[in-house]
Amino acid sequence: CSLACFWCQHIERYQKCGTGKVKTAARELELLQPGGIYKVYKSLMEREEVELASSLPVESQDDPWVVKIENFLDEKETHFLVDLIKKDAKWNASIAPITDNAFVNADVNVRRTSSSLLFRESLIVKEDKVDLVTRKIADLVDAPLFHMEVPIEFVRYEPMQSYGLHHEFRLIDRWMPAGPRVWTAFVTFNDVEEGGAMGFPELDWLSVEPKRGQLLLWPNVLSSDPAQSKAPKMWSEGLPVLKGTKYGLYVHFRMFDYDEALKKKCV
């Protein structure tokens, strides 16, 4: 019963987006086959600049992991991006996602106190250098750009601002046309005086301190079943900035054609 599980708000959405031509059109092109995430992981680890950030061993295809690339963006690129987004007037309170709680059979709001700037709705929409950054990230995971969520999200964390514990996988995305978020990448644009680490408590309490130009990348789904199965340990949180300001960029890639789903307003 939808009343019992707090899903009433999704019934109309399901009727529009979860069946029929809209869903079929978006799902003609899938990003990954079963085993594809593990294949990408092994390919990444062959690259000299890629480091396994988590301490847990990755011995089978569904083991959790986070990889890190220092200096993914150079100092000139990060200075350019920070200067660019500082000039934009459209910073708004970040939207707290609705996610399925690990302990309660209901959707819950995640505490999020940062500010966000949506690239495709901002003054920097024509900036080619931003597109070059997203293409560079897409190349890492061999993802065509129509799988990438748009607008992409720049974030700003000021003192005592944070992003509560959350998972990027939503239950409704099992039937939404674009499918679940397969990959999440976060790029830090500047050094932070104190605080602002990215935390992964299920990965032996992994905490990655922010550094200028650093990229973190992780999967949100299981390699054995990327279209349907949530990676149970890939919970993350943006820990509070204690001193200074943290600027960065979130990029997400969906299992199926996000552009097609977006055209039908089914995202």
SULSULUR-V239260 format. One record per helix or strand of 2 or more residues. SS is the DSSP state (H for helix, E for strand). FROM is the first residue (numbers start at 1). TO is the last residue. Records with the same first field share a line. If there is no record, write none. Layout:
SS=FROM-TO ; FROM-TO
This chain:
H=8-17 ; 20-26 ; 36-45 ; 75-87 ; 119-121 ; 128-140 ; 145-147 ; 171-174 ; 223-225 ; 258-263
E=50-52 ; 66-69 ; 92-93 ; 98-100 ; 107-109 ; 115-118 ; 153-157 ; 163-166 ; 181-188 ; 194-195 ; 198-200 ; 206-208 ; 215-219 ; 236-238 ; 241-243 ; 246-254
